[in-house]
Amino acid sequence: MPTEKTSSKADKKTAKAPKPAKTARVAKPAKAAVGDLVIPMYNEEGSKVRDVSVPSEIFGRKPDQGLIHRLLLMQHGNRRQASAAHTLEKGEVRGGGRKPYAQKGTGRARQGSTRNPHMRGGGVAFGPRNTKNFTVTMNKKERRIALFSCLSVKAHENNIFGLESFTSAKPKTKTFAGVLSKLPTKKDVLMVLPSKNEVVEKSARNIPTVKTILVGYLNPHDLLKYEHVIFLGDAISKVSEIFLKK
């Protein structure tokens, strides 16, 4: 009997447990190729002409609300000017060099100058100054991601489309407003131009709900303020040329 036990123990030691089968590696999803998304292109009559392929890196990105907020704060802070008021501190107010009264014997609290902040006519403590700097910095890569996030939100809401051309020979607000009325726009519009176009700019200047902007000046403030974004002509392709270059 003891020999049988020892032999069974030896068999258990020598018998190795089978190794678990290796699980197949799951392939990582491929990055979205350029042209996965499309934006409708309309003509001046309001009829859809074709679909324009756009890079998903710009118009199909998952929005990063934190970076959008930071870029918006940077934009507002950098255009802010500290010129509202400028108060004088104790050392900048004229006078106050002489001690107002003796240190002891008067029964009053000791005072060293009449220009202290708690005295009438004295300096101001922690008041507004025109030397304050509100400039905020942000990395270029973060700024790009925040801008692409804003464009992706607009594309996801189907509020981005293109206008093939505006063929008016001279600026005419009535003509431009007629073209906008035929397009699928209900509220305010941000018109993105590929280059300077005086005819479009002057035609849209008197419409309070429309703003024209060049491609290179796209910013989160305007993209969040205006509901619809219209790219004129080849402005869509210029977005990739400007913001995707290294």
C-alpha positions in Angstrom: 0.0 0.0 0.0 2.7 2.6 0.8 4.3 1.9 -2.5 1.0 2.7 -4.4 0.7 6.0 -2.6 4.3 7.0 -3.3 3.9 6.1 -7.0 0.6 8.1 -7.3 2.4 11.1 -5.7 5.2 10.8 -8.2 2.8 10.6 -11.1 1.1 13.8 -9.9 4.5 15.6 -9.8 5.6 14.4 -13.2 2.3 15.1 -14.9 2.4 18.7 -15.9 -0.8 20.7 -16.3 -1.6 21.6 -19.9 -0.8 25.1 -20.8 -3.7 27.3 -21.7 -4.2 28.0 -25.3 -3.0 31.4 -26.5 -5.7 33.8 -27.3 -5.6 35.4 -30.7 -4.5 39.0 -30.6 -7.3 41.4 -31.5 -6.2 43.7 -34.2 -6.4 47.4 -33.3 -9.0 49.3 -35.3 -7.4 51.1 -38.2 -7.4 54.9 -38.2 -10.1 56.5 -40.2 -8.8 57.3 -43.6 -9.2 60.7 -45.2 -12.5 61.0 -47.0 -14.6 58.8 -44.7 -17.0 61.7 -44.0 -18.9 63.8 -46.6 -20.4 67.2 -46.5 -23.2 68.3 -48.9 -22.4 70.9 -51.4 -25.2 73.3 -52.7 -25.5 75.7 -55.5 -27.1 79.2 -55.4 -30.5 77.8 -56.3 -30.5 75.7 -53.1 -30.3 72.3 -54.7 -27.7 69.8 -53.6 -25.0 69.3 -56.3 -22.7 66.7 -54.7 -21.1 65.4 -51.6 -17.6 66.5 -50.7 -15.2 64.2 -48.9 -13.7 65.7 -45.8 -10.9 64.3 -43.5 -12.3 62.5 -40.4 -9.3 63.7 -38.5 -10.8 67.2 -38.6 -14.6 66.6 -38.9 -14.9 63.2 -37.2 -12.9 63.6 -34.0 -14.3 62.8 -30.6 -14.9 66.2 -29.0 -12.6 67.2 -26.1 -14.6 69.7 -24.1 -11.7 70.4 -21.7 -9.5 71.6 -24.6 -12.4 73.6 -26.1 -12.9 75.4 -22.8 -9.2 76.2 -22.5 -8.9 77.5 -26.0 -12.0 79.7 -25.5 -10.5 81.1 -22.3 -7.2 81.8 -24.1 -9.0 83.6 -27.0 -11.0 85.8 -24.6 -8.0 86.4 -22.3 -5.6 87.4 -25.1 -7.9 90.0 -26.5 -8.6 91.5 -23.1 -7.1 94.9 -22.3 -6.5 96.0 -18.7 -7.3 99.6 -19.4 -10.6 100.1 -17.4 -9.0 101.6 -14.3 -5.7 102.2 -12.6 -5.5 102.8 -8.8 -2.5 104.2 -7.0 -0.9 102.4 -4.2 0.4 103.9 -0.9 3.9 104.7 -2.4 2.5 106.3 -5.5 0.1 108.8 -3.8 1.7 112.3 -3.4 2.4 113.4 0.2 2.3 111.5 3.4 6.0 111.7 4.2 5.5 113.4 7.6 4.2 111.6 10.6 0.7 113.0 11.2 1.2 113.2 15.0 3.4 111.9 17.8 3.7 108.2 18.4 2.7 108.4 22.1 0.7 110.7 24.3 -2.3 111.5 22.1 -4.4 108.6 23.1 -5.0 107.7 19.5 -3.8 104.8 17.4 -0.3 105.3 16.1 0.0 106.4 12.5 3.1 106.7 10.3 1.6 108.2 7.2 -1.7 109.8 6.0 -1.4 107.9 2.7 -2.1 104.5 4.3 -5.0 102.5 2.6 -7.3 102.9 5.6 -6.9 106.7 5.6 -9.0 109.1 3.5 -7.0 110.3 0.5 -4.6 107.4 0.9 -3.6 104.6 -1.5 -5.8 101.8 -2.6 -5.0 98.2 -1.5 -5.4 95.5 -4.1 -7.2 97.8 -6.5 -7.4 97.4 -10.4 -4.2 98.1 -12.3 -3.6 98.7 -16.0 -0.4 96.7 -15.8 -2.2 93.3 -15.3 -1.5 90.8 -18.0 -4.3 88.4 -19.0 -2.3 86.6 -21.7 -2.8 82.8 -21.7 -0.7 80.3 -23.6 -1.6 76.9 -25.1 0.3 74.3 -27.1 -0.2 74.2 -30.8 -1.3 70.6 -30.8 -3.9 71.3 -28.1 -5.2 74.3 -30.1 -5.6 72.1 -33.2 -7.4 69.4 -31.3 -9.8 71.9 -29.7 -10.6 73.5 -33.1 -11.1 70.1 -34.7 -13.4 69.2 -31.8 -15.6 72.3 -32.6 -15.8 71.4 -36.3 -16.6 67.7 -35.4 -19.5 68.8 -33.2 -20.9 70.9 -36.1 -20.5 68.1 -38.5 -22.2 65.6 -36.1 -25.1 68.0 -35.8 -25.3 68.3 -39.7 -24.7 72.0 -39.4 -21.8 72.2 -41.9 -22.3 72.3 -45.7 -20.7 74.0 -48.7 -21.8 76.6 -51.2 -20.4 76.1 -54.6 -20.1 79.7 -55.6 -21.6 83.2 -55.3 -21.6 84.6 -58.8 -22.9 88.2 -58.2 -20.8 90.7 -60.1 -21.1 93.4 -57.4 -22.0 93.5 -53.7 -25.8 93.1 -53.2 -27.2 92.3 -49.8 -30.6 91.4 -51.2 -29.0 88.9 -53.6 -26.9 87.3 -50.9 -29.9 87.1 -48.5 -31.9 85.4 -51.3 -29.2 82.7 -51.7 -29.2 82.1 -47.9 -32.9 81.7 -47.8 -32.7 78.9 -50.3 -30.1 77.0 -48.3 -31.0 74.8 -45.2 -30.2 77.5 -42.7 -32.6 78.7 -40.0 -30.6 80.9 -37.7 -27.2 82.6 -37.7 -24.5 81.6 -40.3 -20.7 81.7 -40.3 -19.5 82.0 -43.9 -16.0 80.6 -44.3 -14.1 82.1 -47.3 -11.0 80.5 -49.0 -9.6 84.0 -49.7 -10.6 87.6 -49.5 -13.8 88.2 -51.5 -15.1 91.8 -51.3 -18.3 90.9 -53.1 -19.3 88.3 -50.4 -17.9 90.3 -47.5 -19.8 93.5 -48.4 -23.0 91.6 -49.4 -23.1 89.9 -46.0 -21.9 92.9 -43.9 -25.4 94.4 -43.4 -27.0 91.1 -42.3 -26.7 90.9 -38.5 -27.0 87.1 -38.3 -24.1 86.4 -40.8 -20.4 86.7 -40.3 -17.7 86.1 -42.9 -14.3 84.8 -41.9 -11.2 83.4 -43.7 -10.3 79.8 -43.3 -7.1 80.6 -41.4 -9.0 82.6 -38.8 -11.4 79.8 -37.7 -11.8 79.9 -33.9 -13.9 78.3 -31.2 -15.8 81.5 -30.3 -17.3 81.9 -33.7 -17.9 78.2 -34.2 -19.8 78.0 -31.0 -21.7 81.3 -31.5 -23.0 80.6 -35.0 -25.2 77.6 -35.5 -24.5 76.9 -39.2 -21.1 76.9 -40.9 -21.0 77.4 -44.7 -17.7 76.8 -46.6 -17.6 78.8 -49.9 -16.0 77.1 -52.9 -12.7 75.3 -52.1 -12.6 76.5 -48.5 -13.1 73.0 -47.2 -9.9 71.7 -48.9 -8.0 74.7 -47.5 -8.8 73.6 -44.0 -6.7 70.5 -44.5 -3.9 72.5 -46.2 -3.7 75.0 -43.3 -4.3 73.0 -40.2 -3.0 69.6 -41.1 0.5 70.7 -42.2 3.3 69.9 -39.8 
